[in-house]
Amino acid sequence: MRVVISIINYRTPDLTLNGLRSLSSDIDLDRDFVVVVDNASGDDSVDRIEAAIAHNQWQPWVRVFPSPVNGGFSAGHNLVFQQFPADAYLLLGSDTIVRPGAISTLKNALQSDPKVGLIGPRLEALDGTPQISCFCNRSPIGEFLDAASTGILTRFLKAYDILIPVSDVPIEAQWISFACVLIRSEVIQQIGKMDEGYFLYFEDIDYCRRARAAGWHIRYIPTAKVVHFKGGSGAVQANRRNRQRLPTYYYASRSRYFAKFYGRMGLWGANSCWLAGRTISWMREIIGNKMPHTCEGEAWDIWTNGLHPMKANCYHED
């Protein structure tokens, strides 16, 4: 199985180089190849990465592919799909480090079951703490649960809870994090490239839904381990932890997702469900003197592109 490993760099050369170092001892020089797509960083990323490739003599297995524009996560990886033929593609976030043996474990698992189209590893912090990377599909009711953040409601409507607890055994998921995912090339040939209407976020759940609708299975293999520095390649995770306002592109992607899979009325219904859930959590905060769990401006920002949710990607990560 020939695997092309695709990494998107946007002003994160140090993280990208850490990831390449982790691959250097695990790469199959006869079958694997790494492409670093620089999404028009506009800094010294390309020069620094190319200098490191030359210094470490990585030329046989890695190259830099500068993109003239920053089209986002999907657009960057689509360039690799189009330009570099392979049996499978391993998408890696620039904020990841591959543990020894992870790539071969994922490849073997994909080859062992022809029904599996996408496969993901256990994501973990540098100290080995596991991260949730398997999920159920986001739905309007799930938006209500997320905004309400009330245990009794989540337990009562557990089927709509997005999070799947970390498992120590292989499991099937409705979608998995694209911080690291191995995609069979037949999936791309059948359902097409990733939707470039998403600048960043929601492209993973979109692609997994399309793959599952076409009959492919999505699997999680915990014996393959990849370190994920959550938020290392973007502002969303850090802003969410600090309850600061999220970038516009996040909410634009959210609107696109709900409109695409539930219709425009479904998007408005998801927003209404979120507001109903937020009313519950807001009342609990007042009565129990608790801190808010939502981000600044979220009640307003969920309506981004509400009238034109399928508007083409025109956002930036600045």
N, C-alpha and C positions, 0 to 999 in steps of 0.2 A: 504494500500500500504506500503510494507516494503522497505525502502530506506537505502542503504549503502552510506555513505558520504566518498569520497576518497580524501585525501590530500597528496600531494607529498612534502616531506621536503628534501631540500638539503642545509645544512649549514645555515638554517634560523630558528632556534628553537624559538627565540623571536617572530617572526611573526607567526609561527605556533601556539604557545601558545595563542597569542592574538585571533587568529581565533577560537581556541577551547573554550576560555572563552565566545566568542560571541555565540557559539552554546549551551553552557551549560544550558541556560535558554529557549532555543527554541527547544531542541531535544525532540522527542517523544520516551520515554524510552521503550514503548511497541513495537515500530515498527522500530525505526531508530537505526543505529549503525555507528560509525565513525572509519575509518581505516587510520592511518597515516603511509604512506610508506616512510621510510627513504632510499633515493637513495644512499647508501654507502657514507654518508657524510664524514666519517673519522675524525669527531670531537666529541664533547661531546653532540651532538644533541639527540641521543637516550636516554642517561642517564638523561638529563635535562627534556625531555618530559615525560619519564616514572616517574621521581620524581614528576613532577607537577600533573600527573594523580593520583598518590598515595596520594599526599598531599590534592588534591581537591576532592578525592573520586569519580573520574570519571570512575573508572574501569567498572561499568555496561554498559557503552555506548561507550567507546573508547579503542582502543588498538594500539600499535605500531607494525608495520610489517617491520623489517629490510630487505632490499634487498641486496644481496651479491655484486651486481654491480650497477653502475649508468648507467642504460640503457636509461635514458631520460624520458620525460613526458609520452609518450604513453606506454612505457614498464612498468613504475610504476603503472599506472592506470590499465593496462591489468592484472597485478598480482591480483588486487582487483576483477576484473571481474571473474577471474578464481577461486579464493579462497573463495569468500563470496557471496553466492546466494542472490538475491534481486529482487524485482519487478521493481526497478529503481535505478540508480546510480547518485548521485550528485557529480560532479567533482568540487573541490574547489582549487583555488590557495592558496599557503601558505601565500600570500600577500593579503588576503581578510578578511573582518569582515562582518558577516551576520547580517543585521538589523532584529529586532524583527518581527516575522510573515512571513519572506521571504520564509522559507522552506515550510510551510503549504500552502502559496499562490501558489508556484510552483507546489506542489503536487496536489492541487485541480485543477489547470489549466490543468495539464497533464491528470488527470483522467476524466476531463469533455469532452475531445475530443480524441477518440481513433486513429484518423489520425495523431495526433501530436506525433512525435518521440523524438524530442529534444526541450527543452524550456529553455530560459535564462532570467535573471532578468535585471533590470536597474542597471548598474554599475555606481558608483559615487565616487567622492573624499570624504574625511572625512567630509568636510564642506557641502556636499550635491550637489556639482557641478556635473552634469551628464557627463558621458563619452560615447563616441560612442562605441557601442558594437555589432551593426548589420551591415552587409556588403553584397555587391554584389561580385560575384566570381571574383578573380583576373584573368586577361587575358592579352595577349600581348598588346592590345591597351590600357588597363588600365596601363600597365607599361610605355607606352609612355606618358600618361597623368600625372602619378606620377612624372616622371623625368622632364617633361616640366614645371610643376607647373605654368601653365598659365591659368588664369581665363576664357578667351574667348574660349580656346580649351576645357577646362573641360565642359563649358556650351554647346558647340557644340556637344560634344561626351558624354553627361551626362549619357547615358545608360551604359557606360563602366566605370564610376567612381565607385570606390570600396566603398566609404563611404556612409552610409545611415544616415541622420540626426537623432538626438535623438527624439524619439516620446513619447508623453504622453499617447498614447493608444496602445493596443496590435497590433502588426503587424507581418506579415510573412517576413522572411529574407532568403537569400540564404545560409548564414552562420553566426554564432554568436561566440563571444569570449568564449573560454573554461576556462577563469578565473573563471567562474561559469556556469555550465550547468547541467541540469537534463536530463538524457538519459533513455528512456524506455528500459527495458531489452529485449523486443522483437526485438528492433533494433539491439542490439548486437548479438542476436541469428540468425538474418537474414543476416546481412552484415559482421559479424565477428568482431574481436577485432580491435583496433586502429593500424595503420601502424607504427611499431617500426623502420622503416627505417628513420623516422624523429626523430632526437634527441630532438629538441625543435623548436617550431614555425612551422606553416603550417599543423600541424596535425589536427587542428580544421576545417580548410576549407576542407581538404581532407575528414574527416569523414562526414562532413555535405553534401558534394557533393555526397558521396556514399549513404548516407541515403536518400537524395532527389531523386537520381536515382532509389532507391528501392520503391519510392512512399510515403515516410514519409514527413510530414510537419515540418517546423522549426519555432518556435514562440518566440516572445519577449513579456514579461509581465512586464510593468514598475512599477506596484504596488508592486512587489517583489524587494527589494532594497538590494544591497550588496556593501559595501565599497571595493574599489580596489586601493591598493597602487601601482600604475603602476611602474614597474621596480623594485619592492621590492625583487623579487625572482631571478632576473637575471640582466645581464649587458646591454641588448639590448636597453631598453628604455632610460636609462641614456646616453648611447653612442649616440643614435640617437638624443637626445636633444642637445648634445654638438657637434654633427657632427663628432664624433670620429669613428674609424674603428669598424665595427661590428664583432662579433665572427664568426669564420669559419663555425660553425654549422648552423648559420642562412642562409648563402648562399647555403650550401649543401642542406638544407631543401627546399629552394626556387627552386633549380635545380630539385630536386626530384619531386616537385609538378608540375612544368611546363612540365617535360618530361612524367610524369604519365598521365596527362590529355590532353596534346596537342602534345605528341610525342617529340622525340629529336629535330626535325626540329622546332617544336613549341617553345621549350626552346630557341633555337638559334634565332628564330624570336622574342621572348619576349625580349631577350638581345639586339637585333638590334633595336627594338622599344624603349627600354630604352635609348640606346645611341642616337637615333634620338631626343628623347625628351630632353635629357641632353644637346644636342647641342643648342636647342632653349633656355633653361634656362641659359646656359653658355653665350650665346650672350646677353641675357637680363641683366645678371650680369655685363658684360663689359660695355654695353651702359648705364645702369642705376646705375652703381656703387653699386650693391646690393651684399649682402653676399650670399654664396652658401647655398643651402638647402639640398644637398646630403651629405652622410657620406664620410669620408676619404677613398680613395681606392675603392670606390664602383664600378666605371667603370671597374676595373679589377676583383674585387671579385665576381661580378655576374656570372663570368665564372667558379666559383668553381664547380668541378665535371662535367664540360661541356661535356667532352668526355664519362664519365661514371656516368650519373646523377642518376642512380638507385643503386649506390653503397651503401652497407649496412651501417647502423649507426655505426660509430667508433669514435665519437667525445666525448669531455668532456666539462663540464661547468666551468672548472677552469679559 
